[in-house]
Amino acid sequence: MACKVLKIGQISDIHIGEDESLVQGIDVRANFMKAMNSESMKDLDLLVLSGDLANEDAEPGAYKYFADFLAKLDIPYCIIPGNHDRIEVMEPYFDFLKGKVHNGKCYYRYDIAGRSIFFLDSACGEVSQDQLAWLKEEAPKVKGEILLFLHHPPCFCNHRFMDLRYHLKNMLEVQKVLEGLDNLTHIFCGHYHSEFEIELGRQVVHVAPSSQMQIDPNTPYFNLKSAAPGWQTIKWGENFVETQVYFE
């Protein structure tokens, strides 16, 4: 029997504030709902929120907003923190995170429809040694293909502003571990507020845009490219992974 084609929706860098106030002049809650209510996000098997759920510094109101929203969903979801999140503030709001936080880091394996997806925590700007050791040990236990999500791209992306200031600190160390995982081909990230698809050896890094705003990748300083939300869908079948990026 052929395996089910899984449809995963990825929304990243949502930047919800403490309340309904605009964030940098943008209605970020409306942007998030535009992504969620898009026709492209219908019939999902899994929703992934890949970091920076909160705006600046782990606003509790942001996590309450997401906890209330996700509790009403009729599909499973996975979440990881970004550099504007703090797991110690975030964790109490989500029953889903129980057992998934180890020594202050949120990382785990999620199994769905007979397949496995791995999630890492790069909220502090790097991936800890404990996580890398865990990934090296656990990923080979899966016989088939796996997917990996983390907030920061594990490579430079030709984004002049983000590459210069906010890249993953231990990028080379992470790349070495990823290279050794024979059953990993597709890696999904956010953080850069832009859309990229980067070849990293035999692996492909898919960088999702932000539902908050897009940052111009062609300047070494911050320059707003668009306040329109972006998001990504992933179709994962037997021997193929297809992605599609959408903008409002």
Beta strands, then each sheet from edge to edge (+ up, - down):
strand 1: 6-11
strand 2: 46-50
strand 3: 77-80
strand 4: 101-102
strand 5: 105-106
strand 6: 108-112
strand 7: 115-119
strand 8: 146-149
strand 9: 184-189
strand 10: 196-200
strand 11: 203-207
strand 12: 214-215
strand 13: 224-226
strand 14: 230-237
strand 15: 240-247
sheet 1: 3+ 2+ 1+ 14- 15+
sheet 2: 4+ 5-
sheet 3: 6+ 7- 8- 9- 11- 10+
sheet 4: 12+ 13-
end
